[in-house]
Amino acid sequence: MQRRLLRLLATAIFVAFGALRQNALRGALTAFGILVGVAAVTTVVALGEGATRAVSGRIDSLGENALIVSPEETVRSGIRAGDRQGVLSEDDVRALAREANSVATAAPLLTGMTQVMFRDANVAVQLTGTSLEFFTIRAWRTERGELWQRSAETLGEKVCVLGSAVKADLFGSEDAVGKIVRIGRHPFRVTGVLATKGQGPFGQDQDNVVVMPVATMRSKLQPGFPGSVHRILLGAKSSGATESVEREVTAILRQRHELVEGSENDFRIRSQEEFRRTQEGILGVLSSLLLSVAAVSLLVGGIGVMNIMLVSVAERTREIGIRMAIGAREIDVLLQFLIEAVVLALLGGVAGAVVALGAIEGLERLLEWPMTLSPRALLIALSTSSVVGILFGFVPARRAARLDPIQALGRE
């Protein structure tokens, strides 16, 4: 039984390839429709996976188990107020580090944009005032030199560390450690240069930054309420402690800010996992949209296969009648045309996978994302093209198999 089935399949495949060779151009044009669809679907799948890995890497660059506490918009007298200076303070930072059991460390954050100058070079940078705990949470080491001493935070010394992009813009290949740069009206001594972090999860250049003690920034460059900070950076003790951190921080800050029961929080806590879920949700919607568009092209390719197979059945009616007259059964004719459709679709699928491989390599260089033609995507390409061949080839194959031999032989 198995030998008979194999012989039947081999005969059907041989006849199918013979028919495709006789109409090579028509078959190639039909397979091109499948090629476009499979290449589009495969590329979109790889693009989505690459984007997810790239975004995940950028979120991981924020640090180890990091959370950010920032002022929240609140409604007062029917008017919604935005971030308010003075809501968060360095006292809050110390209280969280001391009282929250799930918090490993905490750091204050003051941020702003400014110009940094060295000799005749001038560059706009993101300015950050913080404490040494900031570098621990962000897992950010120095590439050259060192961080400032703890005493610099207490004394408000005019010292800073540079991001790698700032160092390159101001100093080029020259060593920056120990040099004096001017920020605003004040000279600052460079103690170190940070290792490269790359692009952040929101598209910002993390290396275009100058970091200094928070007390120095508040007193010299950004005067404000004593002890106030823009945000608080927290490091959880473990990745599974995020929810515990949020509960503890919420309770501590509500108590410290004297918020009555039922009132809104005047702060908001965002975690790396929240950023990750948000970004992956956006990418999922975009990937689904692109995949649906790519699937339309695959559907069009499938309709092309059906159309060409119907034409083939009409052209080869007499051939079908002769085969059935000399003993071919319905299953033989059905398999012949069905396999012909599947072979046509598979050729397009294989060619589409090759085209997708080239497109993925080009996009990887262009976008600088980690993209590969994964085995899953390749399996999708080949299985999809096979399914398209079966689905859109079945109707013409069944029509061919159900032809009356006498009527088929009477046609010219």
Residue pairs with C-beta under 8 A, 6 or more apart in sequence:
8 331
8 332
8 335
9 335
9 339
11 332
12 332
12 335
12 336
12 338
12 339
13 339
13 343
15 336
15 340
16 336
16 337
16 339
16 340
16 343
17 343
19 312
19 316
19 340
20 27
20 340
20 343
20 344
23 312
26 308
27 308
27 344
27 347
30 304
30 305
30 308
30 344
30 348
31 344
31 345
31 347
31 348
31 351
32 301
32 348
33 297
33 300
33 301
33 302
33 304
33 305
33 348
34 298
34 301
34 302
34 304
34 305
34 344
34 345
34 347
34 348
34 349
34 352
34 385
34 388
35 301
35 348
35 349
35 351
35 352
35 355
36 297
36 301
36 352
37 294
37 295
37 297
37 298
37 299
37 300
37 301
37 302
37 348
37 352
37 384
37 388
38 298
38 301
38 348
38 349
38 352
38 353
38 356
38 381
38 384
38 385
39 352
39 353
39 355
39 356
39 359
40 293
40 294
40 297
40 298
41 291
41 294
41 295
41 298
41 380
41 381
41 384
42 352
42 353
42 356
42 373
42 377
42 378
42 380
42 381
43 294
43 356
43 359
43 360
43 363
44 287
44 290
44 291
44 294
45 291
45 374
45 376
45 377
45 380
46 356
46 360
46 371
46 372
46 373
46 374
46 377
47 287
47 290
47 360
47 363
47 371
48 283
48 284
48 286
48 287
48 290
48 291
49 371
49 374
49 377
50 363
50 364
50 367
50 369
50 370
50 371
50 372
51 283
51 287
51 369
52 280
52 283
53 369
53 370
54 367
54 369
54 370
55 201
55 276
55 279
55 280
55 283
56 276
57 370
58 198
58 199
58 200
58 201
59 201
59 272
59 275
59 276
59 279
60 272
61 197
61 198
61 200
61 201
61 206
62 138
62 200
62 201
62 272
62 275
63 137
63 138
63 139
63 140
63 233
63 235
63 272
64 137
64 139
64 235
65 104
65 235
65 236
65 237
65 238
65 239
65 241
65 242
65 272
66 137
66 138
66 233
66 234
66 235
66 236
66 271
66 272
67 233
67 234
67 235
67 236
67 242
67 245
67 246
67 249
67 269
67 270
67 271
67 272
68 231
68 232
68 233
68 234
68 269
68 270
68 271
69 88
69 92
69 96
69 231
69 232
69 233
69 234
69 249
69 253
69 267
69 268
69 269
70 83
70 88
70 230
70 231
70 232
70 267
70 268
70 270
71 83
71 84
71 87
71 88
71 230
71 231
71 266
71 267
71 268
72 83
72 264
72 265
72 266
72 267
72 268
73 80
73 81
73 82
73 83
74 80
74 81
74 84
74 264
74 266
75 81
75 264
83 230
84 266
85 224
85 225
85 228
85 230
86 224
86 225
86 228
87 228
87 257
87 266
87 267
88 228
88 229
88 230
88 231
88 232
88 267
89 225
89 227
89 228
89 229
90 108
90 214
90 227
90 228
90 229
91 227
91 256
92 229
92 232
92 253
92 256
93 106
93 107
93 108
93 131
93 229
93 232
94 106
95 252
95 256
96 103
96 106
96 232
96 234
96 249
96 252
96 253
97 103
97 105
97 106
97 133
99 248
99 252
100 234
100 245
100 248
100 249
100 252
101 244
101 248
102 236
102 237
102 241
102 244
102 245
102 248
103 234
103 235
103 236
103 237
103 245
103 248
103 249
104 235
104 236
104 237
105 133
105 136
105 137
105 234
105 235
106 133
106 232
106 233
106 234
106 235
107 130
107 131
107 132
107 133
107 134
107 136
107 137
107 232
107 233
108 129
108 130
108 131
108 214
108 229
108 231
108 232
108 233
109 128
109 129
109 130
109 134
109 214
109 229
109 230
109 231
109 232
109 233
110 128
110 129
110 130
110 214
110 217
110 218
110 222
110 224
110 229
110 230
111 126
111 127
111 128
111 129
111 230
111 231
112 126
112 127
112 217
112 221
112 222
113 124
113 125
113 126
113 127
114 124
114 125
114 127
114 183
114 184
114 210
114 221
115 122
115 123
115 124
115 125
115 183
115 184
116 122
116 123
116 125
116 166
116 170
116 181
116 182
116 183
116 210
117 170
117 181
117 182
117 183
118 170
118 171
118 179
118 180
118 181
118 182
121 169
121 170
121 171
123 166
123 169
123 170
123 208
125 163
125 166
125 208
125 209
125 210
126 204
126 208
126 209
126 210
127 183
127 209
127 210
127 212
127 217
127 221
127 222
128 134
128 209
128 210
128 211
128 212
128 217
129 211
129 212
129 213
129 214
129 215
129 216
129 217
129 218
129 221
129 222
130 211
130 213
130 214
130 233
131 153
131 213
131 214
132 147
132 148
132 150
132 153
133 233
133 235
134 140
134 211
134 233
135 141
135 147
136 235
137 233
137 234
137 235
138 233
140 194
140 195
140 197
141 194
141 195
142 161
142 192
142 193
142 194
142 195
143 164
143 192
143 193
143 194
143 195
143 196
144 175
144 176
144 177
144 192
144 193
145 161
145 176
145 177
145 178
145 190
145 191
145 192
145 193
146 191
146 192
147 161
147 191
147 192
148 157
148 159
148 160
148 161
148 191
148 212
148 213
151 157
152 159
152 213
152 216
153 213
153 214
153 215
154 215
156 213
156 215
156 216
156 219
156 220
157 213
157 216
158 186
158 187
158 188
158 189
158 212
158 216
158 220
159 188
159 189
159 190
159 191
159 212
159 213
159 216
160 181
160 183
160 188
160 189
160 190
160 191
160 210
160 211
160 212
161 190
161 191
161 192
161 193
161 194
161 210
161 211
161 212
162 170
162 176
162 181
162 190
162 192
162 193
162 194
162 209
162 210
163 193
163 194
163 197
163 206
163 207
163 208
163 209
163 210
163 211
164 193
164 194
164 195
164 196
164 197
164 207
165 205
165 207
165 208
166 207
166 208
166 209
166 210
167 176
167 193
170 176
170 181
171 179
176 190
176 193
177 190
177 191
177 192
177 193
178 189
178 190
179 189
179 190
180 187
180 188
180 189
180 190
181 187
181 188
181 190
182 188
183 210
183 220
183 221
184 220
184 221
186 220
186 221
188 212
194 207
194 209
194 211
196 207
197 206
197 207
198 206
198 207
199 205
199 206
200 206
201 275
201 279
214 229
218 224
218 228
234 245
234 249
236 242
236 244
236 245
242 271
242 272
242 273
245 269
245 271
246 269
246 271
249 269
250 265
250 269
253 265
253 267
254 265
257 266
257 267
259 265
259 266
298 384
298 388
301 345
301 348
301 388
302 345
302 388
302 391
302 392
303 392
305 341
305 344
305 345
305 388
305 389
305 392
305 393
306 341
306 392
306 393
306 395
306 396
308 344
309 337
309 340
309 341
309 344
309 392
309 393
309 396
309 397
310 395
310 396
310 399
312 337
312 340
312 396
313 320
313 337
313 396
313 399
313 400
316 400
317 403
317 408
317 411
318 408
318 409
318 411
318 412
320 333
320 400
320 403
320 408
321 403
321 405
321 406
321 407
321 408
321 409
321 410
321 411
322 409
323 332
323 333
324 333
324 403
324 405
324 408
325 405
325 409
330 401
330 402
331 401
333 397
333 400
333 401
333 403
334 397
334 398
334 400
334 401
335 397
336 397
336 400
337 393
337 396
337 397
337 400
337 401
338 389
338 390
338 393
338 394
338 397
340 393
341 389
341 390
341 392
341 393
341 394
341 396
341 397
342 386
342 389
342 390
342 393
343 389
344 389
344 393
345 385
345 386
345 388
345 389
345 392
345 393
346 382
346 385
346 386
346 389
348 385
349 381
349 382
349 384
349 385
349 386
350 382
350 385
352 381
352 385
353 373
353 378
353 381
353 382
356 373
356 377
356 381
357 373
360 371
360 372
360 373
363 369
363 371
364 370
364 371
